[in-house]
Amino acid sequence: MQVPDIIIAIDGYSSTGKSSFAKIIAKEFSFLYLDSGALYRGVTLFAIENGFISDDCTIDVPGLDKAIVGLDLHFGEGGTYIGNRCIEKEIRSLEVAGKVSPIATVAEVRNFVDMKLREFGKKRRVVMDGRDIGTTVFPDAELKIFMTADPMIRAQRRAEEMRAKGDNVNIEDVLKNLQERDYIDSHRKVSPLTQAEDAIVLDNSHMTMDDQMVWIRKVISERFGC
Ligand code: DC
């Protein structure tokens, strides 16, 4: 299948499998995959390690705003990096997950991440997942998908993923974290999580990855005639 050089924006709720789906799409159609949530998680780790966010999630916005100006946050071999340091494991911890949504409400942080994403996506032929890719980062994306799934199914998926990495989590904590994130992400002032008017909804509660790939091939072939 010859897919043209487009931007595919995948937005939706936490743990709907956006990144797994985006990675497979990237592999199948030779697209570059960009994980925007990883950048928010990277800024969160940076904020935790440098004392810009407290245990009760109070954020030193002016301090953080100043400190991120030259922050060398980027993607490299095996995931996300700050400078030479691979931070992929740390940014997936429950501590970062618990603080990332408040950090992502800060307008200065969003501007910083948007700037990075637009720079990385300049050449097109990218698939990007997040919360506001189709609405704010790339409103001109040629294909926008909005992903959703039943919250309990999402919590089970996320818990399994974390257990596989050796984190001993319980399902209630994961579900609570997901619901809190959904709420903050959908209600923040700057770029809240909303479905773009021209996005296609994909509810994958009862779909396998193969089902989703069949679905997207059909969507692409109908829309782009390939
Ligand atoms: O996709 P994820 O779970 O790794 O994202 C982590 C957090 O980052 C999520 O709770 C909300 C925020 N985020 C955002 O606000 N906008 C994006 N485009 C991507 C993520």
Residues whose N, C-alpha, C, O or C-beta is under 5 A from the ligand:
A	BS01	DC	S14 S36 G37 A38 Y40 V100 S101 A104 D129 G130 R131 D132 I133 R181 D185
